[in-house]
């Protein structure tokens, strides 16, 4: 039939209809995206041909109601209706559209293909092929499985294994085997007991016999060794100082440094001698890895101890309670034991220890991530402090999203806790100048928090909290991030370089809990009823009268007459100042409301507006939103141009928003 005709002409037996527009869309609908099809058809077919194709389609399917399109963009909307109808209606009810004039069908070139989508499909296909290759069984595995099945078929299932067992010795036990369900069930297995407890012999060694215990040696790590110092020089020095011959292993350093690092195995009975500072030359750094004993040594000195990388399994968490009987604990394991047999050493794990007698109460705070643990410490009846122990992932661009998500979770927990003094302690894996430290600095700037250790000690002080056993490099990975109120109660920060039981050095934070103040929270958020703008002379006069009458009723506290010290730390004086300040502010607010008619705010404008938004922030916000949508649409890549554009636009938006918030009064006056 002709493409301009609206009457349906088709074969009675084969249900074929001739129309070039519909034939092209029906054939390309499964391999091209809608936007490309619409753009190609709109430029290749006339408007009357598209209208005729739509009429023909809807006449062929009587169950669908046709919508008439008018105005600008008519062709595009008609093509969208055609594609939507072809996708929604059952294919059995749609005729088969064919083309008679094949030269009318537009060619599909590479310019009409979405290259980004094509690349994305290729990546997905590659991943699926990798999964298929990893999950497939080899011919050798199938042959082995076939042999095992044949052996099982030929094996007797009759329990005839007890004839050669001596029942008098207690080695016999009746086993009821149930194979009806396809699984072997031998009943509950008795718990194995330790029939022999380990003890250490103390007999004097006989010189004529060669029966003796093996000598236990422990590793000690030394670093900051001069390049010109050889292994023989170190061995001769130790032999002269201790009389012991030791084995040294030079540690390979990935990056070129001005010093060397070594691992030394020393006898256990000489450990105290080797851990003496006077034993080593000035400037040599040395340490020994023995964790639980050194954690126990900090008990009695600290009220709160946060631990990272405990390497404990879930059933080993109660081991924390054996460190010191005066300390309670809360811990979390990162090892998933439900996956079956574990391979290699454990990993991760966090814990918080606190002295039982130091606080009124301590309550663990629920954290969804296994890289966070937190507890709320009640110092007295009105004041609380929130402590986090955090273990961040290794610094890399692939882990940056997880790093920011953990910071967001910390922020959400703090916002919902109602606590003003917050400390986040642990291994951030954020060395100054690195990617994570830059993100941490931006987070502290946005939330108005402080990285207390770098702020107190200084980035140029040359401090470090980590020494690599492999490379011997020094890095500052452990930090104390706190709120502004938390930073006010910090009196001192120091790093213990004389601790040798880990590749991380402990960071000690001294706090003065006496100046911790309770965060004042209102039960409900009261909308601002003050309407700023022009005031008449009568309204101004009314405002003065209300203020004069109300301010006369505010008493001047006697504490202000007796104390004139601007550095006063008396909590009662601080509370008196707060009460007087709140009374004055309430008076001015009531006078502003009473001097003019109340104008209710719309429920759609309940958020506080940002002064200068349209002039300074709006454009950056739109650009950041567009970049973020593009980044999400491309699969959230962790590097590349799309990722850099998203990060840069987000940084510009945050900086402009923060500038407006910091200069709100200036913008209002301008």
Secondary structure, 3 states (H helix, E strand, C coil): CCCCCCCCCECCCCCEEECHHHHHHHHHCCCCCHHHHHHHHHHHCCHHHHHHHHHHHHHHCCCCCCCCCCCCCHHHHHHHHHHHHHHHCCHHHCCEEECCCHHHCCCCCHHHCCHHHHHHHHHHHHHHHHHHHHHCCCHHHHHHHHHHHHHHHHCCCCCCCCCCCCHHHCCCCCCCCCCCCCCCCCCCCCCCCCCCCCCCCCCCCCCCCCCCCCCCEEEEEEEEEECCCCHHHHHHHHHHHHCCCCEEEECCCCCCCCEEEEEEEEEHHHHHHHCCHHHCCCCCEEEECCHHHHHHHHECCECEEEEECCCCCHHHHHHHHHCCCCEEEEEECCCCHHHCCCCCCCCCCEEEEEECCCCCEEEEECCCCCCEEEEEEECCCCCEEEEEEEECCCCCHHHHHHHHHHHHHHHHHHHHHCCCEEEEEEECCCCCCCHHHHHHHHHHHHHCCEEHHHHHHCHHHCCCCEECCCCCCEECCEEEEECHHHHHCEEEEEECCCCCCCCECCEEEEECHHHCCCCCCCCCCCCCCCCCCCCCHHHHHHHHHHHHHHHCCCCCCCHHHHCCCCCCCCHHHHHHHHHHHHHHHHHHHHHHHHCCCCCCCCHHHCCCCCCCHHHHHHHHHHHHHHHHHHHHHCCCCCCCHHHHHHHHHHHHHHHHHHHHHHCHHHHHHC
